[in-house]
Amino acid sequence: MMPEQWYTHAMPRIRVSTTVDGDLLAEVRELRGGVNDATLLDEALEALRARCRTTEIDAQYSAYDAHPLAETDEWGDVESFRAAVDP
């Protein structure tokens, strides 16, 4: 029986042609020695996506700023809950 060849199910790639800051590219190439430009761009895009996701999550948590931790609701208050679980 022939094993599955999973590499045939790779994500499609798109060619990108652009200009970038030459000094920045040279610095990053040196920092990540041996990594090709496609990998550098993939890593940069992943980092940007992660930073945007973090910003989005932080914005969602800002809803908690509208109410003080000691404000009581039907479950009690966050401040006393945190005090109970934090030694």
Long-range contacts (C-beta under 8 A, 24 or more apart in sequence): 13-38, 16-41
